[in-house]
Amino acid sequence: MDFNNLIQNILIYALPVLFAITVHEAAHGYVARHFGDNTAYMLGRMTLNPLKHIDPFGTIAMPLLLLFTTAGIPGGPFVLGYAKPVPVNFANLRSPRRDMIWVAAAGPVSNFIQAVLWALLLVVLVTTDVNERFFLAVAQAGILVNLVLAVFNLFPVPPLDGGRVLVGLLPRGAAFQLSRVEPFGFFIVLALLIPGILGAWWISPLVRASYTVLIAPLLSLVR
């Protein structure tokens, strides 16, 4: 990838990544407060201000690194990132095991909703004959980034959202055993992500399925 294309890709993905991560984390805080935990609100993290959620590595360095290293891969570039987790005290929830499911699911659900909104924006741009390639590319990036972030976070290993959902759904004994994985969860995910196992067997199939169900019917309106 030459320098001009690199800068262009950074500009295309910057806004979608920032929105995807910020809304994802804020959604956890809003749902946690709804079910009785005000921790995020009291710490000023229940906000759509991206500066409150930015993690120097996860929000900036990691997406840029992936943008550099996956630009030449078929289907690339592959962009993924994360923000500072919104603090949630599950003990404060009115029904901790049940409500934990909704709090954890709020992040990925917010990303699926954003993917649909980006798709609607793309439909509007096309139907109103806006042919500026940059704006079209940003909308397409918004769809991809949000679908990838949603399905990645649904991977059923804590501390990812999918792992917390599974802990809330399993019987107490199995949930306790799974929750013990959390301190090692990040390393497990990295071990599966780096050689491409997670991408090939989880992210790619679920992104394609999500695209087929949520996005393709909307984009068919302009074909």
C-alpha positions in Angstrom: 0.0 0.0 0.0 1.4 3.4 -1.0 1.4 6.4 1.4 -1.6 8.1 -0.3 -3.8 5.1 -0.1 -2.8 4.5 3.5 -3.8 8.1 4.5 -7.0 7.7 2.5 -7.9 4.4 4.4 -7.2 6.0 7.7 -9.5 8.9 6.9 -12.2 6.4 5.7 -12.1 4.2 8.8 -11.4 6.8 11.5 -15.0 8.0 12.0 -16.7 4.6 11.7 -14.2 3.1 14.2 -14.6 6.0 16.6 -18.4 5.8 16.5 -18.5 2.0 16.7 -16.3 1.8 19.8 -17.8 4.8 21.6 -21.4 3.9 21.2 -20.6 0.2 22.0 -19.1 1.2 25.4 -21.8 3.8 26.2 -24.5 1.3 25.5 -23.1 -0.9 28.3 -23.3 2.0 30.7 -26.8 3.0 29.7 -28.2 -0.5 30.1 -26.3 -1.1 33.4 -27.9 2.1 34.8 -31.3 0.9 33.6 -30.9 -2.3 35.6 -29.6 -0.6 38.7 -25.9 0.1 38.5 -24.8 3.7 38.4 -21.0 3.1 38.4 -20.5 4.2 34.8 -22.7 7.3 35.3 -20.9 8.3 38.5 -17.5 8.0 36.8 -18.5 10.0 33.8 -18.3 7.1 31.4 -22.0 7.0 30.4 -21.4 9.4 27.6 -21.0 9.6 23.8 -17.9 11.8 24.2 -15.3 9.6 22.5 -12.5 11.2 24.6 -13.9 9.4 27.6 -13.6 6.0 26.0 -10.4 6.2 23.9 -7.7 3.6 24.8 -4.3 4.6 23.3 -3.6 1.1 22.2 -7.0 -0.4 21.5 -8.6 2.6 19.8 -5.7 4.1 17.9 -2.6 1.8 17.7 -4.3 -1.5 17.2 -6.6 -0.4 14.3 -3.7 1.4 12.6 -1.5 -1.7 13.0 -4.2 -3.9 11.5 -4.7 -1.4 8.7 -1.0 -1.5 7.9 -0.6 -5.3 8.1 -3.8 -6.4 6.4 -4.1 -3.9 3.6 -2.7 -6.4 1.0 -4.8 -9.3 2.1 -7.7 -10.3 -0.1 -10.8 -8.8 1.5 -8.7 -6.4 3.5 -8.0 -4.1 5.1 -9.2 -5.8 8.3 -9.8 -3.2 11.1 -10.5 -4.0 14.7 -10.2 -2.1 18.0 -11.6 -1.6 21.4 -12.1 1.2 23.9 -11.6 1.4 27.7 -14.2 -0.9 29.1 -17.1 0.9 30.9 -17.0 -0.1 34.6 -20.0 -2.2 35.7 -20.5 -3.5 39.2 -22.7 -6.5 38.5 -23.5 -6.9 42.2 -25.5 -3.6 41.9 -27.8 -5.0 39.3 -31.2 -5.9 40.5 -30.9 -9.4 39.2 -27.1 -9.9 38.6 -27.2 -13.1 36.5 -30.1 -12.1 34.4 -29.2 -8.4 34.0 -25.6 -9.2 33.2 -26.8 -10.8 29.9 -28.6 -7.6 28.8 -25.6 -5.3 29.9 -23.1 -7.5 27.9 -25.4 -7.8 24.9 -26.0 -4.1 24.7 -22.6 -3.4 23.1 -22.8 -5.9 20.1 -26.5 -4.9 19.6 -25.5 -1.3 19.3 -23.0 -2.2 16.6 -25.6 -4.2 14.6 -27.9 -1.1 14.8 -25.1 1.1 13.7 -24.3 -1.2 10.8 -28.0 -0.9 9.7 -27.8 2.9 10.0 -24.7 3.1 7.9 -26.4 0.9 5.3 -29.4 3.3 5.3 -27.0 6.2 4.8 -25.4 4.4 1.9 -28.9 3.9 0.4 -29.7 7.6 0.8 -26.4 8.6 -0.8 -26.9 6.3 -3.8 -30.6 7.2 -4.3 -29.8 11.0 -4.2 -27.0 10.5 -6.7 -24.2 11.5 -4.4 -21.3 10.0 -6.2 -18.4 11.2 -4.0 -16.4 8.0 -3.6 -15.1 9.1 -0.2 -18.5 9.4 1.4 -19.6 6.1 -0.1 -16.5 4.4 1.2 -17.0 5.8 4.7 -20.6 4.4 4.8 -19.3 1.0 3.5 -16.5 1.0 6.2 -19.2 1.8 8.8 -21.1 -1.3 7.9 -18.0 -3.5 7.9 -16.4 -2.1 11.1 -19.6 -2.5 13.1 -20.4 -6.0 11.9 -16.8 -7.1 12.7 -16.8 -5.5 16.1 -20.2 -7.0 17.0 -19.4 -10.6 16.0 -15.9 -10.4 17.5 -17.3 -9.3 20.9 -19.9 -12.1 20.8 -17.1 -14.7 20.9 -18.1 -16.8 23.9 -15.0 -16.3 26.1 -15.0 -13.8 29.0 -14.2 -11.0 29.3 -15.7 -10.5 25.8 -19.4 -9.7 25.8 -20.3 -13.1 24.4 -18.5 -14.8 27.3 -20.4 -12.7 29.8 -23.7 -13.5 28.1 -22.8 -17.2 28.2 -21.9 -17.0 31.9 -25.4 -15.5 32.5 -27.1 -18.3 30.6 -25.3 -21.3 31.9 -26.2 -23.2 35.1 -24.3 -21.8 38.1 -21.7 -24.5 38.2 -20.8 -24.3 34.6 -21.0 -20.5 34.7 -18.5 -20.4 37.6 -16.1 -22.6 35.7 -16.3 -20.4 32.6 -15.9 -17.2 34.6 -12.6 -18.5 35.9 -11.3 -18.3 32.3 -11.7 -14.4 32.3 -8.1 -13.6 33.5 -6.8 -15.6 30.6 -9.5 -14.7 28.0 -7.5 -12.0 26.3 -4.6 -14.3 25.7 -6.9 -17.1 24.4 -8.5 -14.6 22.0 -5.0 -13.4 20.8 -3.8 -17.0 20.4 -6.8 -17.7 18.1 -6.8 -14.3 16.3 -3.1 -14.1 15.3 -2.9 -17.3 13.3 -6.3 -16.5 11.7 -8.4 -19.2 13.4 -10.8 -16.8 14.9 -11.2 -14.9 11.7 -11.7 -17.9 9.5 -14.0 -19.9 11.8 -15.9 -17.2 13.7 -15.6 -13.6 12.5 -15.8 -14.2 8.7 -18.8 -16.6 8.7 -20.8 -14.5 11.2 -20.0 -11.3 9.4 -21.2 -12.8 6.1 -24.4 -14.1 7.8 -25.1 -10.8 9.5 -24.5 -9.0 6.2 -26.9 -11.3 4.4 -29.7 -10.9 7.1 -29.3 -7.2 8.0 -27.6 -5.3 5.2 -28.2 -7.0 1.9 -32.0 -6.5 2.0 -31.4 -2.7 2.5 -28.8 -2.4 -0.2 -31.0 -4.3 -2.6 -33.3 -1.2 -2.7 -30.7 0.6 -4.8 -29.8 -2.2 -7.2 
